[in-house]
Amino acid sequence: MTDNGSGARVLLVEDDEQDAFLFSKMLREEAGAAQIDRAVEGAGALEMLQQGPAPDCIVLDLRLSGEDGLWLLDRLLEDEALARIPVIVFSGDLQRIQRASSSFPNVVSSVRKPETLDQYRAALAIVAAILQAAVR
């Protein structure tokens, strides 16, 4: 966790170390996120959310070891307070992205994980813009 005194609180749910590192670094630079907490699977993320404080936004990979992102989306909708947290789906699995986007009202946007660093920067610029809009 890092807190620079301003910006959004984000819960990043990502099990890939490299993706998590790049995402956290660029999210701080591009979106000015003040605090980024991280969970590596759905059950851990749910526990963090239940312990509070609630983040301004959740960035969620759908393919996770253990309880996956779709499982977490289901659990979020079971709790009125957690259901209000906007979720940005960030995944390489197009079928899961489509399911999450069409089945869960708390998913405000989805971005497909890129394969190159340049594509990654472009994708994170989109996520940063969505994050800034979501927390306003």
DSSP file (Angstrom, degrees, kcal/mol; ACC not computed):
  #  RESIDUE AA STRUCTURE BP1 BP2  ACC     N-H-->O    O-->H-N    N-H-->O    O-->H-N    TCO  KAPPA ALPHA  PHI   PSI    X-CA   Y-CA   Z-CA
    1    1 A M              0   0    0      0, 0.0     2,-0.4     0, 0.0    36,-0.1   0.000 360.0 360.0 360.0 139.0    0.0    0.0    0.0
    2    2 A T        -     0   0    0     34,-0.1     2,-0.5    32,-0.0    34,-0.3  -0.999 360.0-168.9-134.2 137.6    1.2    3.5   -0.8
    3    3 A D        +     0   0    0     -2,-0.4    32,-0.2    32,-0.1    31,-0.1  -0.954  13.2 173.7-130.8 113.8   -0.5    6.7    0.2
    4    4 A N        -     0   0    0     30,-0.5    -1,-0.1    -2,-0.5    31,-0.1   0.289  58.9-104.0-101.1   9.8    0.6    9.9   -1.4
    5    5 A G  S    S+     0   0    0      1,-0.2     2,-0.3    29,-0.1    29,-0.1   0.323  92.0  55.5  93.2  -9.1   -2.2   11.9    0.3
    6    6 A S  S    S+     0   0    0      2,-0.1    -2,-0.4    26,-0.1    -1,-0.2  -0.939  74.4  43.5-147.7 169.2   -4.5   12.4   -2.7
    7    7 A G  S    S-     0   0    0     -2,-0.3    26,-0.2    26,-0.2     2,-0.2  -0.364  84.3 -31.1  91.7-170.4   -6.3   10.5   -5.4
    8    8 A A        -     0   0    0     23,-0.3    27,-1.8    24,-0.1    26,-1.4  -0.477  44.2-127.3 -91.1 153.4   -8.4    7.3   -5.3
    9    9 A R  E     -a   35   0A   0     25,-0.2    47,-2.2    -2,-0.2    48,-1.3  -0.893  35.4-171.9 -94.2 127.0   -8.3    4.2   -3.2
   10   10 A V  E     -ab  36  57A   0     25,-2.9    27,-2.7    -2,-0.5     2,-0.6  -0.964  22.4-151.5-126.0 136.9   -8.1    1.2   -5.5
   11   11 A L  E     -ab  37  58A   0     46,-2.2    48,-2.7    -2,-0.4     2,-0.6  -0.948  17.4-161.5-103.3 115.7   -8.3   -2.5   -4.8
   12   12 A L  E     -ab  38  59A   0     25,-3.2    27,-2.4    -2,-0.6     2,-0.8  -0.873   4.9-167.0 -97.8 120.3   -6.4   -4.4   -7.4
   13   13 A V  E     +ab  39  60A   0     46,-3.0    48,-2.6    -2,-0.6     2,-0.3  -0.881  34.6 134.6-110.5  99.4   -7.3   -8.1   -7.6
   14   14 A E        -     0   0    0     25,-2.0    27,-0.1    -2,-0.8    50,-0.1  -0.983  39.3-166.5-151.4 128.4   -4.6   -9.7   -9.8
   15   15 A D        +     0   0    0     -2,-0.3     2,-0.6    48,-0.3    25,-0.1   0.608  66.8  91.3 -95.5 -12.8   -2.6  -12.9   -9.3
   16   16 A D     >  -     0   0    0      1,-0.2     4,-2.6     2,-0.0     5,-0.2  -0.747  64.9-152.8 -87.0 120.1    0.1  -12.2  -11.9
   17   17 A E  H  > S+     0   0    0     -2,-0.6     4,-2.5     1,-0.2     5,-0.2   0.899  93.3  47.7 -59.9 -44.7    3.1  -10.5  -10.2
   18   18 A Q  H  > S+     0   0    0      2,-0.2     4,-2.7     1,-0.2     5,-0.3   0.929 113.7  46.7 -65.8 -45.1    4.3   -8.7  -13.4
   19   19 A D  H  > S+     0   0    0      1,-0.2     4,-2.9     2,-0.2     5,-0.2   0.915 113.3  50.0 -61.3 -42.3    0.8   -7.5  -14.3
   20   20 A A  H  X S+     0   0    0     -4,-2.6     4,-2.6     2,-0.2     5,-0.2   0.912 111.9  47.6 -63.8 -42.7    0.3   -6.3  -10.7
   21   21 A F  H  X S+     0   0    0     -4,-2.5     4,-2.5    -5,-0.2     5,-0.2   0.959 116.6  42.2 -62.7 -51.7    3.6   -4.4  -10.7
   22   22 A L  H  X S+     0   0    0     -4,-2.7     4,-2.7     1,-0.2     5,-0.3   0.926 116.0  49.4 -61.0 -45.2    3.0   -2.7  -14.0
   23   23 A F  H  X S+     0   0    0     -4,-2.9     4,-2.6    -5,-0.3     5,-0.2   0.936 112.4  46.7 -62.1 -47.2   -0.6   -1.9  -13.3
   24   24 A S  H  X S+     0   0    0     -4,-2.6     4,-2.1    -5,-0.2    -1,-0.2   0.928 114.1  48.0 -60.9 -46.1    0.2   -0.4   -9.9
   25   25 A K  H  X S+     0   0    0     -4,-2.5     4,-1.9    -5,-0.2    -2,-0.2   0.940 116.9  41.1 -60.7 -48.9    3.0    1.7  -11.2
   26   26 A M  H  X S+     0   0    0     -4,-2.7     4,-3.6    -5,-0.2     5,-0.5   0.836 111.0  57.1 -72.2 -31.5    1.1    3.0  -14.2
   27   27 A L  H  X S+     0   0    0     -4,-2.6     4,-1.8    -5,-0.3     6,-1.3   0.896 108.6  46.8 -66.7 -38.5   -2.1    3.5  -12.2
   28   28 A R  H  X S+     0   0    0     -4,-2.1     4,-0.8     4,-0.2    -2,-0.2   0.923 119.4  40.6 -64.9 -43.2   -0.2    5.8   -9.7
   29   29 A E  H  < S+     0   0    0     -4,-1.9    -2,-0.2    -5,-0.2    -3,-0.2   0.917 125.7  32.5 -72.9 -44.1    1.4    7.7  -12.6
   30   30 A E  H  < S+     0   0    0     -4,-3.6    -3,-0.2    -5,-0.1    -2,-0.2   0.853 133.3  24.5 -84.7 -37.3   -1.6    7.9  -15.0
   31   31 A A  H  < S-     0   0    0     -4,-1.8   -23,-0.3    -5,-0.5    -3,-0.2   0.488  94.7-125.3-110.3  -5.6   -4.6    8.1  -12.6
   32   32 A G     <  -     0   0    0     -4,-0.8    -4,-0.2    -5,-0.5     2,-0.1   0.828  37.4-174.8  65.8  31.1   -3.0    9.5   -9.5
   33   33 A A        -     0   0    0     -6,-1.3    -1,-0.2   -26,-0.2   -26,-0.2  -0.414  13.7-161.3 -61.9 129.7   -4.2    6.6   -7.3
   34   34 A A  S    S+     0   0    0    -26,-1.4   -30,-0.5     1,-0.3     2,-0.4   0.856  73.1  20.2 -82.5 -37.5   -3.2    7.4   -3.7
   35   35 A Q  E     -a    9   0A   0    -27,-1.8   -25,-2.9   -32,-0.2     2,-0.5  -0.992  60.1-173.1-139.8 129.2   -3.6    3.9   -2.3
   36   36 A I  E     -a   10   0A   0     -2,-0.4     2,-0.3   -34,-0.3   -25,-0.2  -0.959   6.8-172.5-123.2 112.5   -3.5    0.6   -4.1
   37   37 A D  E     -a   11   0A   0    -27,-2.7   -25,-3.2    -2,-0.5     2,-0.4  -0.723  13.7-150.1 -95.5 153.8   -4.3   -2.5   -2.0
   38   38 A R  E     -a   12   0A   0     -2,-0.3     2,-0.3   -27,-0.2   -25,-0.2  -0.984  18.6-179.2-133.9 137.8   -3.8   -5.9   -3.7
   39   39 A A  E     -a   13   0A   0    -27,-2.4   -25,-2.0    -2,-0.4     3,-0.1  -0.943  17.4-152.9-123.8 151.6   -5.4   -9.3   -3.4
   40   40 A V  S    S+     0   0    0     -2,-0.3    25,-0.5   -27,-0.2     2,-0.3   0.516  76.9  20.0-104.4  -6.7   -4.4  -12.3   -5.4
   41   41 A E  S  > S-     0   0    0     23,-0.1     4,-2.0   -27,-0.1    27,-0.2  -0.973  83.4-100.1-155.9 167.4   -7.7  -14.2   -5.4
   42   42 A G  H  > S+     0   0    0     25,-3.3     4,-2.6    23,-0.3     5,-0.2   0.864 114.4  51.7 -61.6 -44.2  -11.4  -13.6   -4.8
   43   43 A A  H  > S+     0   0    0      1,-0.2     4,-2.2     2,-0.2    -1,-0.2   0.899 111.5  48.4 -63.4 -40.1  -11.7  -14.8   -1.2
   44   44 A G  H  > S+     0   0    0      2,-0.2     4,-2.1     1,-0.2    -1,-0.2   0.889 111.5  50.2 -65.1 -39.4   -8.8  -12.6   -0.1
   45   45 A A  H  X S+     0   0    0     -4,-2.0     4,-2.5     2,-0.2    -2,-0.2   0.921 109.7  50.5 -64.6 -43.6  -10.3   -9.6   -1.8
   46   46 A L  H  X S+     0   0    0     -4,-2.6     4,-2.4     1,-0.2    -2,-0.2   0.908 109.3  51.5 -61.9 -42.2  -13.7  -10.2   -0.2
   47   47 A E  H  X S+     0   0    0     -4,-2.2     4,-1.6     2,-0.2    -1,-0.2   0.920 110.2  48.8 -60.7 -43.9  -12.1  -10.4    3.2
   48   48 A M  H  X S+     0   0    0     -4,-2.1     4,-1.1     1,-0.2    -2,-0.2   0.915 112.1  49.3 -61.4 -42.8  -10.3   -7.1    2.6
   49   49 A L  H  < S+     0   0    0     -4,-2.5     3,-0.2     1,-0.2    -2,-0.2   0.879 109.8  50.4 -65.6 -38.6  -13.5   -5.5    1.5
   50   50 A Q  H  < S+     0   0    0     -4,-2.4    -1,-0.2     1,-0.2    -2,-0.2   0.784 109.1  51.7 -71.3 -26.9  -15.5   -6.7    4.5
   51   51 A Q  H  < S-     0   0    0     -4,-1.6    -1,-0.2    -5,-0.2    -2,-0.2   0.710 110.0-175.3 -81.5 -20.9  -12.8   -5.4    6.9
   52   52 A G  S  < S+     0   0    0     -4,-1.1     2,-0.1    -3,-0.2    -1,-0.1   0.077  78.3 158.4  70.5 174.7  -12.9   -1.9    5.2
   53   53 A P        -     0   0    0      0, 0.0    -1,-0.2     0, 0.0    -2,-0.1   0.635  63.1-124.8 -72.6 158.1  -12.5    0.8    4.4
   54   54 A A        -     0   0    0     -2,-0.1   -45,-0.1     1,-0.1     2,-0.1  -0.411  20.8-125.3 -70.2 140.5  -14.1    0.5    1.0
   55   55 A P        -     0   0    0      0, 0.0   -45,-0.2     0, 0.0     3,-0.1  -0.361  14.9-122.3 -76.2 165.2  -12.0    1.4   -2.0
   56   56 A D  S    S+     0   0    0    -47,-2.2     2,-0.3     1,-0.3   -46,-0.2   0.763  93.3   2.5 -74.3 -26.2  -13.3    3.9   -4.5
   57   57 A C  E     -b   10   0A   0    -48,-1.3   -46,-2.2    28,-0.1     2,-0.5  -0.990  63.4-137.7-159.0 151.5  -12.9    1.3   -7.3
   58   58 A I  E     -bc  11  87A   0     28,-2.5    30,-3.2    -2,-0.3     2,-0.6  -0.973   9.2-159.5-115.0 130.1  -12.0   -2.3   -7.8
   59   59 A V  E     -bc  12  88A   0    -48,-2.7   -46,-3.0    -2,-0.5     2,-0.5  -0.960  23.9-167.7-107.4 120.5   -9.8   -3.4  -10.7
   60   60 A L  E     -bc  13  89A   0     28,-2.7    30,-2.6    -2,-0.6     2,-0.3  -0.931  24.3-155.5-126.3 121.5  -10.5   -7.1  -11.2
   61   61 A D        -     0   0    0    -48,-2.6    30,-0.2    -2,-0.5     3,-0.1  -0.716  15.6-151.3 -80.3 142.0   -8.8   -9.8  -13.2
   62   62 A L  S    S+     0   0    0     -2,-0.3     7,-1.7     1,-0.2     2,-0.9   0.769  79.2  67.1 -90.3 -27.2  -11.3  -12.5  -13.9
   63   63 A R        +     0   0    0      5,-0.2     2,-0.3     6,-0.1   -48,-0.3  -0.827  68.3 150.0 -98.8 103.0   -8.9  -15.5  -14.1
   64   64 A L        -     0   0    0     -2,-0.9     2,-0.2     2,-0.2   -23,-0.1  -0.919  50.1-107.8-128.6 153.1   -7.5  -16.0  -10.6
   65   65 A S  S    S+     0   0    0    -25,-0.5   -23,-0.3    -2,-0.3     2,-0.2  -0.527  95.3   7.2 -73.4 153.2   -6.3  -19.0   -8.7
   66   66 A G  S    S+     0   0    0     -2,-0.2     2,-0.4   -25,-0.1    -2,-0.2  -0.538 135.3  12.1  73.6-141.5   -8.7  -20.0   -6.0
   67   67 A E  S    S-     0   0    0     -2,-0.2   -25,-3.3     1,-0.1   -24,-0.2  -0.576  89.1-143.5 -71.9 122.3  -12.0  -18.1   -6.1
   68   68 A D     >  -     0   0    0     -2,-0.4     4,-1.9   -27,-0.2    -5,-0.2  -0.095  24.9 -90.9 -86.0-176.9  -12.0  -16.2   -9.4
   69   69 A G  H  > S+     0   0    0     -7,-1.7     4,-2.4     1,-0.2     5,-0.1   0.842 123.2  53.9 -63.9 -37.1  -13.3  -12.8  -10.5
   70   70 A L  H  > S+     0   0    0     -8,-0.6     4,-2.0     2,-0.2    -1,-0.2   0.890 107.6  52.3 -66.3 -37.6  -16.8  -14.0  -11.4
   71   71 A W  H  > S+     0   0    0      2,-0.2     4,-2.0    -9,-0.2    -2,-0.2   0.929 110.1  48.8 -58.8 -46.0  -17.1  -15.5   -7.9
   72   72 A L  H  X S+     0   0    0     -4,-1.9     4,-2.6     1,-0.2    -2,-0.2   0.906 107.3  54.4 -63.6 -42.0  -16.1  -12.2   -6.4
   73   73 A L  H  X S+     0   0    0     -4,-2.4     4,-1.6     1,-0.2    -1,-0.2   0.907 108.1  50.6 -58.8 -41.1  -18.6  -10.3   -8.5
   74   74 A D  H  X S+     0   0    0     -4,-2.0     4,-0.7     1,-0.2    -1,-0.2   0.929 110.9  48.4 -59.9 -46.1  -21.3  -12.6   -7.3
   75   75 A R  H >< S+     0   0    0     -4,-2.0     3,-0.8     1,-0.2     4,-0.4   0.874 106.5  57.1 -65.4 -37.4  -20.3  -12.0   -3.6
   76   76 A L  H >< S+     0   0    0     -4,-2.6     3,-1.4     1,-0.2     7,-0.3   0.900 103.2  53.7 -60.5 -40.2  -20.2   -8.2   -4.1
   77   77 A L  H 3< S+     0   0    0     -4,-1.6    -1,-0.2     1,-0.3    -2,-0.2   0.687  98.1  65.4 -70.2 -17.0  -23.8   -8.2   -5.2
   78   78 A E  T << S+     0   0    0     -3,-0.8     2,-0.5    -4,-0.7    -1,-0.3   0.622  98.0  60.2 -78.0 -12.9  -24.9  -10.0   -2.1
   79   79 A D  S <> S-     0   0    0     -3,-1.4     4,-2.6    -4,-0.4     5,-0.2  -0.969  74.8-148.8-121.1 119.1  -23.8   -7.0    0.1
   80   80 A E  H  > S+     0   0    0     -2,-0.5     4,-0.6     1,-0.2    -1,-0.1   0.868  98.0  46.3 -56.5 -41.7  -25.6   -3.7   -0.6
   81   81 A A  H >4 S+     0   0    0      1,-0.2     3,-0.8     2,-0.2     4,-0.3   0.916 115.5  45.2 -68.8 -42.7  -22.6   -1.6    0.4
   82   82 A L  H >4 S+     0   0    0      1,-0.2     3,-1.4     2,-0.2    -2,-0.2   0.826 103.5  64.9 -70.6 -30.3  -20.1   -3.6   -1.6
   83   83 A A  H 3< S+     0   0    0     -4,-2.6    -1,-0.2    -7,-0.3    -2,-0.2   0.717  95.4  60.3 -65.0 -20.1  -22.4   -3.7   -4.7
   84   84 A R  T << S+     0   0    0     -3,-0.8    -1,-0.3    -4,-0.6    -2,-0.2   0.597  78.7 102.0 -84.2 -10.8  -22.1    0.0   -5.0
   85   85 A I  S <  S-     0   0    0     -3,-1.4   -28,-0.1    -4,-0.3     2,-0.1  -0.616  78.7-122.5 -75.6 122.9  -18.3   -0.1   -5.5
   86   86 A P        -     0   0    0      0, 0.0   -28,-2.5     0, 0.0     2,-0.4  -0.415  26.0-153.1 -67.1 140.6  -17.6    0.3   -9.3
   87   87 A V  E     -cd  58 107A   0     19,-2.7    21,-2.2   -30,-0.2    22,-1.1  -0.956  10.1-161.5-119.2 131.1  -15.6   -2.5  -10.8
   88   88 A I  E     -cd  59 109A   0    -30,-3.2   -28,-2.7    -2,-0.4     2,-0.5  -0.961  17.9-144.2-107.5 117.8  -13.3   -2.3  -13.8
   89   89 A V  E     -cd  60 110A   0     20,-2.6    22,-2.9    -2,-0.6     2,-0.5  -0.713  19.0-178.6 -84.6 128.5  -12.7   -5.7  -15.3
   90   90 A F  E     + d   0 111A   0    -30,-2.6     2,-0.3    -2,-0.5    22,-0.2  -0.891  27.4 134.1-130.3  96.8   -9.1   -6.1  -16.6
   91   91 A S  E     - d   0 112A   0     20,-1.6    22,-1.9    -2,-0.5   -30,-0.1  -0.954  57.8-138.7-147.8 158.7   -8.7   -9.5  -18.2
   92   92 A G  S    S+     0   0    0     -2,-0.3     2,-0.9    20,-0.3    20,-0.1   0.461  81.6  93.9 -94.4  -3.9   -7.4  -11.4  -21.1
   93   93 A D     >  -     0   0    0      1,-0.2     4,-2.3     2,-0.1     5,-0.2  -0.785  54.7-171.1 -96.5 100.3  -10.4  -13.8  -21.2
   94   94 A L  H  > S+     0   0    0     -2,-0.9     4,-2.5     1,-0.2     5,-0.2   0.859  83.9  53.4 -62.5 -38.0  -12.9  -12.3  -23.7
   95   95 A Q  H  > S+     0   0    0      1,-0.2     4,-2.2     2,-0.2    -1,-0.2   0.922 111.8  45.0 -63.9 -42.9  -15.7  -14.7  -22.8
   96   96 A R  H  > S+     0   0    0      2,-0.2     4,-2.9     1,-0.2     5,-0.2   0.879 110.8  54.4 -68.0 -37.1  -15.4  -13.9  -19.1
   97   97 A I  H  X S+     0   0    0     -4,-2.3     4,-2.7     2,-0.2     5,-0.2   0.940 109.8  47.3 -59.9 -46.8  -15.2  -10.2  -19.9
   98   98 A Q  H  X S+     0   0    0     -4,-2.5     4,-2.0     1,-0.2    -2,-0.2   0.917 113.5  47.9 -62.1 -43.5  -18.5  -10.5  -21.9
   99   99 A R  H  X S+     0   0    0     -4,-2.2     4,-1.9     2,-0.2     5,-0.2   0.935 114.0  46.3 -62.8 -46.1  -20.2  -12.4  -19.1
  100  100 A A  H  X S+     0   0    0     -4,-2.9     4,-1.6     1,-0.2     7,-0.3   0.915 113.5  49.0 -62.9 -43.3  -19.0  -10.0  -16.4
  101  101 A S  H  < S+     0   0    0     -4,-2.7    -1,-0.2    -5,-0.2    -2,-0.2   0.844 118.7  38.0 -67.1 -34.1  -20.1   -6.9  -18.5
  102  102 A S  H  < S+     0   0    0     -4,-2.0    -1,-0.2    -5,-0.2    -2,-0.2   0.700 122.2  40.1 -91.3 -19.8  -23.5   -8.3  -19.3
  103  103 A S  H  < S+     0   0    0     -4,-1.9    -2,-0.2    -5,-0.2    -3,-0.2   0.616 104.8  61.3-106.4 -14.8  -24.4  -10.0  -16.0
  104  104 A F    ><  -     0   0    0     -4,-1.6     3,-1.6    -5,-0.2    -1,-0.2  -0.938  56.5-162.0-124.5 113.9  -23.1   -7.6  -13.3
  105  105 A P  T 3  S+     0   0    0      0, 0.0    -1,-0.1     0, 0.0    -4,-0.0   0.685  89.8  64.3 -67.9 -17.4  -24.4   -4.1  -12.9
  106  106 A N  T 3  S+     0   0    0    -33,-0.1   -19,-2.7   -20,-0.1     2,-0.9   0.548  76.6  98.2 -83.1  -6.4  -21.4   -3.0  -10.8
  107  107 A V  E <   +d   87   0A   0     -3,-1.6   -19,-0.2    -7,-0.3     3,-0.1  -0.736  48.9 177.8 -81.6 108.9  -19.0   -3.6  -13.7
  108  108 A V  E     -     0   0A   0    -21,-2.2     2,-0.3    -2,-0.9   -20,-0.2   0.712  62.3 -12.6 -87.0 -21.9  -18.6   -0.1  -15.1
  109  109 A S  E     -d   88   0A   0    -22,-1.1   -20,-2.6     2,-0.0     2,-0.4  -0.983  56.1-142.5-167.9 165.4  -16.1   -1.0  -17.8
  110  110 A S  E     -d   89   0A   0     -2,-0.3     2,-0.4   -22,-0.2   -20,-0.2  -0.997   8.6-169.4-140.0 146.0  -13.9   -3.7  -19.1
  111  111 A V  E     -d   90   0A   0    -22,-2.9   -20,-1.6    -2,-0.4     2,-0.3  -0.999  23.1-127.5-135.3 130.5  -10.5   -3.7  -20.7
  112  112 A R  E     -d   91   0A   0     -2,-0.4   -20,-0.3   -22,-0.2   -22,-0.0  -0.600  33.3-109.6 -77.5 135.2   -8.7   -6.6  -22.4
  113  113 A K        -     0   0    0    -22,-1.9    -1,-0.1    -2,-0.3     7,-0.1  -0.448  37.3-134.8 -64.4 131.2   -5.2   -7.3  -21.1
  114  114 A P        -     0   0    0      0, 0.0    -1,-0.1     0, 0.0     3,-0.0  -0.271   6.0-141.0 -83.5 172.9   -2.7   -6.4  -23.8
  115  115 A E  S    S+     0   0    0     -2,-0.1     2,-0.3     1,-0.0    -2,-0.0   0.646  78.8  50.5-109.1 -20.9    0.3   -8.3  -24.9
  116  116 A T  S  > S-     0   0    0      1,-0.1     4,-2.3     0, 0.0     5,-0.1  -0.785  83.5-114.8-116.8 162.7    3.0   -5.6  -25.4
  117  117 A L  H  > S+     0   0    0     -2,-0.3     4,-2.5     2,-0.2     5,-0.2   0.893 117.1  51.4 -62.5 -40.6    4.2   -2.8  -23.2
  118  118 A D  H  > S+     0   0    0      1,-0.2     4,-2.1     2,-0.2    -1,-0.2   0.916 111.7  46.8 -63.3 -42.4    2.9   -0.1  -25.6
  119  119 A Q  H  > S+     0   0    0      1,-0.2     4,-2.5     2,-0.2    -1,-0.2   0.868 110.3  54.9 -65.0 -34.9   -0.5   -1.8  -25.7
  120  120 A Y  H  X S+     0   0    0     -4,-2.3     4,-2.7     2,-0.2    -2,-0.2   0.928 106.9  49.2 -63.5 -45.9   -0.4   -2.0  -21.9
  121  121 A R  H  X S+     0   0    0     -4,-2.5     4,-1.9     1,-0.2    -2,-0.2   0.918 112.3  48.4 -60.3 -43.6    0.2    1.7  -21.6
  122  122 A A  H  X S+     0   0    0     -4,-2.1     4,-1.5     2,-0.2    -2,-0.2   0.913 112.6  48.3 -63.7 -42.6   -2.7    2.4  -23.9
  123  123 A A  H  X S+     0   0    0     -4,-2.5     4,-2.3     1,-0.2    -2,-0.2   0.903 111.3  49.9 -64.9 -41.3   -5.0    0.0  -22.0
  124  124 A L  H  X S+     0   0    0     -4,-2.7     4,-2.8     1,-0.2    -1,-0.2   0.813 104.3  58.2 -70.7 -28.4   -4.0    1.6  -18.7
  125  125 A A  H  X S+     0   0    0     -4,-1.9     4,-2.0    -5,-0.2    -1,-0.2   0.898 108.4  47.5 -63.2 -38.7   -4.7    5.1  -20.0
  126  126 A I  H  X S+     0   0    0     -4,-1.5     4,-2.4     2,-0.2    -2,-0.2   0.935 112.3  48.4 -65.7 -46.4   -8.2    3.9  -20.6
  127  127 A V  H  X S+     0   0    0     -4,-2.3     4,-2.9     1,-0.2    -2,-0.2   0.902 109.8  53.4 -60.7 -40.9   -8.5    2.3  -17.2
  128  128 A A  H  X S+     0   0    0     -4,-2.8     4,-2.5     2,-0.2    -1,-0.2   0.915 109.6  47.4 -61.2 -43.5   -7.1    5.6  -15.6
  129  129 A A  H  X S+     0   0    0     -4,-2.0     4,-2.0     2,-0.2    -1,-0.2   0.909 113.4  48.1 -64.4 -41.7   -9.8    7.6  -17.4
  130  130 A I  H  X S+     0   0    0     -4,-2.4     4,-2.7     2,-0.2    -2,-0.2   0.919 111.5  51.1 -64.2 -43.2  -12.5    5.2  -16.3
  131  131 A L  H  X S+     0   0    0     -4,-2.9     4,-2.0     1,-0.2    -2,-0.2   0.929 109.0  50.0 -60.6 -46.8  -11.2    5.3  -12.7
  132  132 A Q  H  < S+     0   0    0     -4,-2.5     4,-0.4     1,-0.2    -1,-0.2   0.897 114.6  44.7 -60.9 -39.8  -11.2    9.0  -12.6
  133  133 A A  H >< S+     0   0    0     -4,-2.0     3,-0.8     1,-0.2    -1,-0.2   0.880 111.0  54.6 -69.4 -38.1  -14.8    9.1  -13.9
  134  134 A A  H 3< S+     0   0    0     -4,-2.7    -2,-0.2     1,-0.2    -1,-0.2   0.837 108.6  46.8 -67.7 -33.3  -15.9    6.3  -11.5
  135  135 A V  T 3<        0   0    0     -4,-2.0    -1,-0.2     1,-0.2    -2,-0.2   0.479 360.0 360.0 -91.6  -0.8  -14.7    8.1   -8.4
  136  136 A R    <         0   0    0     -3,-0.8    -1,-0.2    -4,-0.4    -2,-0.1   0.477 360.0 360.0 -77.7 360.0  -16.2   11.5   -9.2
